[in-house]
Amino acid sequence: MGSITCKFGGTSLADAQCLREAAAIVNADPNRRYVVPSAPGKRDSGDIKITDLLYTWHSLVQQGLDATQPECIVAERFEELTQELGLTLDLRERLAEIRADAEKHKNPDYMASRGEYLNGLLMAELLGATLVDPVHYIKFDEEGRLNPVTYDLLGEALRGEGRFVVPGFYGSLPDGSVKTFSRGGSDITGAITARASGSVLYENWTDVSGFRMADPRIVPNAHPIQEITYRELRELAYMGANVLHDEAIFPVREPGIPINIRNTKAPSDPGTMILPARTPKAPVCGIAGQRSFTMFNIEKTLMNRERGFGRRVLSVFEDHGVNFEHMPSSIDTLSVIVNDAELANHGASIVKGIEKTCEPDSVSMTGGLALIATVGMGMAGHIGVAARLCNACARAGVNLRVLDQGASENNIIIGVEERDLESAVRAIHNEFAE
Ligand code: ASP
């Protein structure tokens, strides 16, 4: 077998015991040669993540306020880790540097990245591995997009014998300054490292044994997903299933490196395999839902004969800088569904814009909509899936306000009242879990 990249999330590295468990997992397989740590996360529900403390620290310093509290907590947590793990590493000098740098950097990225950097130093000593600081190898362009030169640069740095630790979450801009990915971005570093190192597998170690068919907060006994394709996962992640950062798939998709989501607290669980392709055994793979959507309903008699009507409607959204999610239509009506965060306070102005640009018979806006995606490549060509889904919702007393199936037949989206979200997800899960 070829080499493996292992990424460990913040909760899997929250204290000394967690770090020991992570090291034991790495040491259990000599193929686990590339290790990507997050910053230490929460030890319990009342705790604060190191990354959050670093953001607070930076913001206080920038406002000229006293930052002693976050600074001390960060220092204490790292000192405790080095001591409890019996490491020789002396982080005092590094922490003093960070303290001095906090003022220099207007942008929080440098500060935010220090949690991963310090944890990377700890992991490297713990594993007897070489630290590869991504600031020199993971490159962004001026617009903050990943520069593909990264793969060669990092690949070169990861050549040679032994193990390597690549701290997650950051790289650098063309001027050499630190830039982070968006929150949870160590997953992306893991995927980049897997590709750059030519790994045959990207293991993403976290605090759950992979994906479940539905959010376990809604369906406590939700069925575990053993296999899922990159594409199915994209659809579910888009609708709120968030075990993995949704951009983590891109680096590994092209070379087809599988991602295995694993649980550090149950290392023998097989977890979920995210694969380029699979042979589906069941029509539905997962269900994910989200609240907070608004639907614009536009009516105009003989709308279907009016050339350019849809374009004019959408141009109003475009002029307001608002993206839309779905656009179900019938002969005389057309609806546009928008995410509330995206819509912000543009609603009334968009209604006015549509009245003026499209002269409809009526236009109204209703909020409080939840969207639910039922995803599975096994649905294509499978007769009766939509019928079962609708019946399950009907039996649960849920009214469907929207029903939309893309041409790929891999995803059926329904829109329901927000208060029905949970019953609908439960009903669909129970109908399709096998
Ligand atoms: N530590 C960063 C965060 O909290 C990145 C990560 O954990 O992936 O977002």
Boltz pocket constraint, residues with backbone or C-beta under 6 A from the ligand:
constraints:
  - pocket:
      binder: B
      contacts: [[A, 9], [A, 10], [A, 38], [A, 39], [A, 49], [A, 51], [A, 52], [A, 112], [A, 115], [A, 168], [A, 169], [A, 182], [A, 183], [A, 184], [A, 185], [A, 186], [A, 187]]
      max_distance: 6.0
